[in-house]
Amino acid sequence: MTGRKRPILYLYLLLRNRWFLVKALLVVMIPTVLVTFLMTNKYTVSTVIMPPEEESPPGVTVAGLGLAEFAGYFSGGMGFALPLMTTMSDVYEEMLNSRSLVDRVIMTTAFIDSMDLADEYRSNREIGMYWARKKFRERYDVSSTPSGFLKVRFTFRDPDYAVKVSQAVVATLDSINDYINVDRLRQARVFLEQRLTLAASNLEETTRAIKAFEEKYNLIAPEEELQGYIATLADLKARYITLITEIAAMRRGINGSPGPTILYKEREAEQLRTVIDMLEKGEPAPGYEDMMPDLNMKEISDVALEYARLKVDHEMLLQVVSVLKVSLYEAIAAEARQQTRIRVLDPPKHPGWKSKPKKLFIWLEVFLLAFVGLFGYLLARENISRMRYENPSQWEPWDKLIRDIRREVFFWKKKDY
């Protein structure tokens, strides 16, 4: 059989068995059509969520950090540093797929009752929740769009209930996100309160020490040539305090997670501490010669130098306490302020039309499968008939094998009786 004759033979085979094909296809398609009309319509409600963007609100800084960092708005507002190649969409997708969110939505939307799992839940709560969670995930889907948005789909036979579940998903996500943010804000406030208490206590001690020193030595102000030394050393100490505060914030998880950055900052703090110690001893510090006034430390009396050191600590603590107070007020205000950080681009609404079943696609698929199967049957039957009449010697082994198989089948059937 050549390649040109083969399509013609196929067409001839189909036309010759046309009524067989029509009857067989009707036998297959009529029940299929009836079944599709009996299938329950399902509706898919889609919700598009915008993940929170990075925030950098204006405000004072403490330890080189803005209030946003202290409040936990780091890498998009979650209060932690994100791994490499991870976006906020990935973080919120994990939250939407988390068992905590799914369980809370199940319990707040009567999903167990809608799936007729109430008896199983009452008899065994863990097993009931397992089946409810499994059925929920079969109807629930979360994905990220190419532009970084989050798309949540929920499919159910009742569109109004699907809308209710989608709204519960958004509300639960917002609740979890709000809990994380409020907890970070509370940690920031407590951290600032602790630092302010410590700084205020040190300021009081320094103030008493300066007053006692002035009364003892009858001093009112440091010598004029020491003013530059005091300003320079106070600035260096303030920078050192900011680094120490930032390192403490990192270690407590307020400003991201500890990593290579903290090692760099610790090394920088150690170098700065070394410079401060050298300057307090009156030794020249490498790299800071231009910041020091033209002083001969040997010509300055020990009393004046000690008084200058007290003034350095006092001036530095005044600045730190002032900044910490303002930052604490802002942290308290941020903690008290209610913010909804979840933005919904497309809120859940009635889809307007069913998503399942797609009857036309089902009919086409069943028709094509039935047609291909029937055509294969006709082709096989035609080849067998041709072999039986044209090559009896080749067909004889097959005929014997078929008789043996029938004998075995009938044998087992008789044995069952």
Disulfide bonds with the S-S distance in Angstrom:
none
